[in-house]
Amino acid sequence: RLSAALDGGSLTAQALDHARVLETLGEQYHRLSDIGEAKRRWDEALLIRQRTFGDSSAEAAVGYAYRTRYHSYMAASQHDHQELALHVGGRAKHLLRTQEGSIEAFERVLILREYGYAFKVAAMAGTMDGHVRLLRTRSYFHEALRTAIAAQDTIWIAQVLHDIGNTFTDEAGWAGLPVPKSVIVDSAHTCYQRSIALMTAAG
């Protein structure tokens, strides 16, 4: 029985490693703007996670975060993907909070970051006040940032700081803001400078 349990654990670990390799390949295609190939790798990885751990597992939440990433990318040209991104991202975040599993620290940040980005994308089509929408988006990004800081993940800290900086840049040219424009611009600069400094220090 012990041998069988060890063999089962080994197979589970192999499946998880395979899923992560596919997700990394998907990221590489995403950076090349080949979203079709990225989605193919991410879909295969999600299927592995679902078959190995179950569709309601924390491990599957990671796969849903990558699917959220796909929908957010597509939302720029196909607006029907906006709500899909938020829905799938919400599922990933819910599973992260309610389940225990084999989740790496960077995967936790990924789930939280992708939900924040999906909210930003989806809310653009809604009636929510723009400044309020970006304040809420920043609150989601700050949740991801706290997780990245706790994990001491320099790359993710820099990425999320850049995301937060973008939310300030988004509203820098708006009229009628409840805060001085200089505060918005300075906040953007601060986030970008901190992000650049971290990436420079990391080489």
HELIX and SHEET records of a PDB file:
HELIX    1   1 LEU A    2  ARG A   31  1                                  30    
HELIX    2   2 ILE A   35  PHE A   53  1                                  19    
HELIX    3   3 ALA A   58  MET A   74  1                                  17    
HELIX    4   4 ASP A   80  THR A   98  1                                  19    
HELIX    5   5 ALA A  105  ALA A  123  1                                  19    
HELIX    6   6 GLY A  130  ALA A  150  1                                  21    
HELIX    7   7 THR A  154  GLU A  171  1                                  18    
HELIX    8   8 LYS A  181  ALA A  202  1                                  22    
END                                                                             
